[in-house]
Structures are given as structure tokens and as C-alpha cells.
Amino acid sequence: MGKSAKLEFLRRLVPLTLCVLGIVGGYFFMSLLSSLLCLVAAGGIYAALPRPQAPSGAVRPVANPPVVVFDAIGFVLGVVLFSLAFIGMGATTGPSALLAFFALVPASASIVCFTVAVRLETSWVRFFSNGFEFTQFGLRVRVMYEELKKVEVLVWEAAGWVAWFQSTIGSAGPRKAVLLNGAQSTKTIVFKRKDSASFTISSELVPDLQRILVDMDRAGIELPDGISEGQRKKIRKRRERLYGADAEPEQEVEQVQVARIAALIEHARRQSSG
């Protein structure tokens, strides 16, 4: 987890702790003024900490609902249920205290909401002429096109809630990064590195997909099987328009140079003999 992701967790966990402290402390041992100061401090910390800014041209995950909604759900669940649990365990005994203890289980769902919000805030992907950079939870991985083993175009289909879950949670493991658009059916580009790490992104999210394919073709990476022959010709034409025609192979250049030298020697020999 990167520094920006840790800061985003602090933005949410510290205010949550202060809110619970203000409510529980106000019930047991704190004055009304102290409790209000805790609540005000919680709101100030949440609003004052700087938010992560995605680089120019970066593609961010689709947030549905928005990040602020995940935060609101997390704070409501956490503040209400954690406060009830601690007050119940401190003020009651027997079955009531046990029931209050079990309230900690649904209260922990607030941490899940905060994790989703942090992921959406600190994850994105951006492409360069020679590769791309995938960022998840503030951790950046730079991948050069030359490092890729294979690139595939796959149609990813799932039910509505599964598609939402996958696009929201994103990562499918430590060596897999996923950035989907949340639709039930989406055409994805899967970049597989030689060390078996994979990076998946919905093609609909990429602003200039043809330019990326041109850069891959220029780097000598075989274009995905899902690209038609007509599209391949357009990609190569655009590559030639942007970067010029391919240079002659080194062997052909050497043969031409040898032929020119031989012609010069033959010309000089004829002049000397004449």
C-alpha cells in the first residue's frame, strides 16, 4: 500500500475514531463541549487532508456510487454501531452485553466501505509511447511493452452485481490489476507480463486505443488476436504516418554497402587499366 492510500485511510479512520470517542465518552465521562470538539475535529480532519490527484491523461475506475457515498455509508455504520457496541458492553451485563458485542461484526462493514473508497481514490492507469503505468492503492507499477509476453482482447461478461463488485473492488490478487467500466459486458485488453503478472482494462475506458496499439506494434509486440486484419492495416498505416516507414533490415543495409564498395573498386580498376 502506497503513501497516498495510507493517508486516505487515515482521513477516514481517524475521524471515525474521534466520532465514536465523542459519543461514547459523552455518555460515560466527557462533557458535552468535549464531545462536540471531538465531532468538529473529525469533520475538520476529513475535509482538510489533501486528496490524491491522478496524473494528466490517467484513466480512473468508474465510481458507482461516488466515493462520497461509500464514505457516508462507512461513517454511518461505523459511528452508530461501534458506539452502540461500546456503550452496550460498558453499561449492561449478561445477554445485553453479549448482544452489544456482536454489533461489532456489522460495524466492521464500515472498514470495507472505506477500503473501496480508498481504492477508487488511489487507483488509475495511464499509457505512454513505450508502455503503461498501473497504480492501485497508491502503488505504481511501470510496464514497458518489451516486457509483455502476450496481449489478449477478451469479452468479459457477468451479472449486474458481479460486474459492479469487480469494477469496484478491482484487484483480483497481488499479481493482477483490474480496471473495468462496471458494465455487464465489456471488451477488455489483458496485458500479460513475462513474470505472469496481468493487467486488465476495459477498452471502452481507453481514450485513444488505436494509438496504444500503434505503440505496441512499433515496439514489436504482436497485436491481439481480437484485432481484425482491416484494423491491423489501419494501425500500421498510422504507425508509418507517425513514425515513418520501417528502416531497412541491417543485413540488407550491409549488402547494399558491400555492393557499393565493390562497384567503386571495379570503377577505379577500370580507370587505372585504361
N, C-alpha and C positions, 0 to 999 in steps of 0.2 A: 504494500500500500504506500502510495506516494505522499509527499508532504501536503499537497493540496487536499487529498482525501482525508488525511488525519485532521486537518484544520476544519473541514466540513463536518466531520463527526463531532469535533469539539463545539462547533456552532450549535449543534442540536443537543448533545448530551449534557453540556454544562447548563444551559437554560432549563432543560428538563429537571436536572438535579436541584436547581435553585427553586423552581416552582414547587416541587414536591417538598423540599425543605421548608419553604414558606408556609405551605398548607399544614403539613404535619407539625412543624414547630409552633405555628399559631394555635393549633389545637391543644398542644401539651405545655409548652414552656415559653414561647416567644410572644412579644407584644404585637398588637395589630400593626403598629408602624414598622416593626422589623419584618413582619411577614410581607407587607406591601413593598418594602425596599427590595426584598428578595425577588418578588414578581417583576418589579421595574428593572432590576439588574438583569434578569433573564431576558426580557424583551430587548434591552439595550445591547447585550452581547450578541443575540441572534441577528440584529439589524446592523451592528457596527463592523463585524468582521468582514474583510474583503472577500468577494466571491471570485471563484476561478473564471478566467476569461479564456475561451477557446481561441487558438491562433486563427489568423485570417485564412479563409478558404477551408476550414475544417468542417467535417460533417459530424453532427452531434446525433445522439439517439433520439428517437421520437418519444416525447414525454406525454403519455396519455393515461391518467390525467396529468396536469402540470406538476412540477416539483413542489410548488407551494401547497398543493392539495395533499401530497404524501406527507409533508411536514405537519400540516394541520391535523391529519388523522393520527400521526405519531404522537403529537403533543396531547391531543385529547385522550387517547388511550393511555398514554404513559402517566400524565398528571392525575387523571381520575382514578385509574386502577391501582397505581403504585401508592397513591395517597390513602385510598380506602384500605389497601392491604396493610400498610404500616400502622394506620390508626386502629384498624380492627385487631391486629396482633398485639398492639400495646394497650388497648383499652378493654379487651374482652379476654375470656378464658374458655377453655373447653372447645366444643364444636364450632362456636362462632369464630374463635381464633384460628382454628384449622381451616374454616371456610375462607377467612381473610387471607390466609397463607396461600391457598390455591388461586387466589386472584392475581398472584404474581405471574401465573402462566399466561393468561391473555394479555397481561400488561407488557410482557416481553415482545408482543407483536409490534409495539412501537419501535423497537430496535430494527425490526425487519423493514418497516416503512422508512426509517432514517437511512438504512443501508441502500434501499432502492433510490432514494433522493440523492444520496452522495454519488452513487454510480452514474446517474443521469447528469449530474453537475460536473463530474470529473472524467468523463469518457468521450472520446471523439476519434476521428481518423482523418488524416489529410495526406494528399498524394503529391509527389514530386516527380521530376522528369526521370529520375533513376530509381524510384522506389516509393515507399509509403511509410507513414508513422502511425502506429495504432496506440492509443492511450486508453487505459482502463484503470479507474480508481487512482488516477494521477501517475501511474507507472507507464513510462513510454518505451515502446519497442520500435526501433528503426529497422526496416527490412528493405534490402536492396533487391531489385529484380533479379540480379545474378544469383542470389541466394535461394531463389524459388526452385522447387523440384517440379511442381505441376500447378496449373491453374485450371479450375473447372467452373462451368456455368451449370448450376443446378436449380431446379424449381422446388422451392420449399413450401410445403402445404401443411396446415394444421387447423384444428378447430379454433374458434374465436378466442376463448380464454387461454388456450395453449399458445397461440400466436402472440397474444398480449403479454403473457408471462415471459416468453422467450425474448421478446423485444425489450421488455422492461428489465429483466434480470441480466441479460446479456451473456455473461461468461458461462461457458459450459465446462470449465476446468482450468487449471493453471496454464495449460499449453494451448488453450483455444479461446479466441476472442470473437465475439459475435456482435454485429450491429445490424439489426433488422428494422423494417419500417412498420411492423405491427400488423400488417395485412395477413389475411388467412392464406393467401397465395402470393408468393413473391419470387422473382428470379434473382438468385444470389450468385455472387462471384466468390469462389473459395480459393484462397491463396495458400498453398501448402509448401512450407519451407523444407529444406533438406533434413532438418533435425526433427521432423514430424510435427512441428507446431503448425497450426492452421488458423487462418483469419478469414472470417465470413462477413460479407456486407451485402445488403440489398442493392441491386444495380439501380433501382429507382432513386436511391439516395445520392448517387454519384452525379455531380453536376455536369461533368464532361467525360463520359465513359469512353468515347472514341479516342480522346486524347490519351487516356491512360493505356488503352490497347495499343496505340501508336508507340508510346514509350516502351511498352513491353516488347513489341515487335522489334524496335530498334535495339533493345538490349539482348536480342537473340532468344527470347523466351517464346516457346511455341504457343500460339494463340489457342484458347479453349476450343473444345470440340463443338460447343454450342454456337460458335460463330460461323455463319454461312459463308459460302465461297464469295458471294457478292459483297458481303461486308468485309471480308479479308482483302479484296481488291481495293475497296474504298480506303481501308486502313493503310495499305501500302502506298497508295497514291497520295494520301495526306502526309505520310511519313516522308516521301520524296519531296513534297511541296514544302515541308517544314525544314527538313534537314538535308535535302539534296539527294541525288541518286547514290546508291551504294558505290563505294570505292572499288576499284578493280582488285581482285584477289592478289595477294602478294606474289604468288607463283607466276601469274600472268604478267605482272609488272616486271619481274626479274627476266622473264623470257623476252619481253619487248626490249629491255635494256641490253641484253646479250645480243639480240639481233641488230640493234643499232651500232653497237661496238664492232661487231663483225662486218657490218656494211661500211663503216668508216675505215677499218683496216684494209678491206678489199679495195676501196676507193683510193686510199693512199698508195697501195701496192701497184695499182694500175698506172697511177700518175708517175710513180718512180720508175716503172719499167718503160713507160712511154717516153 
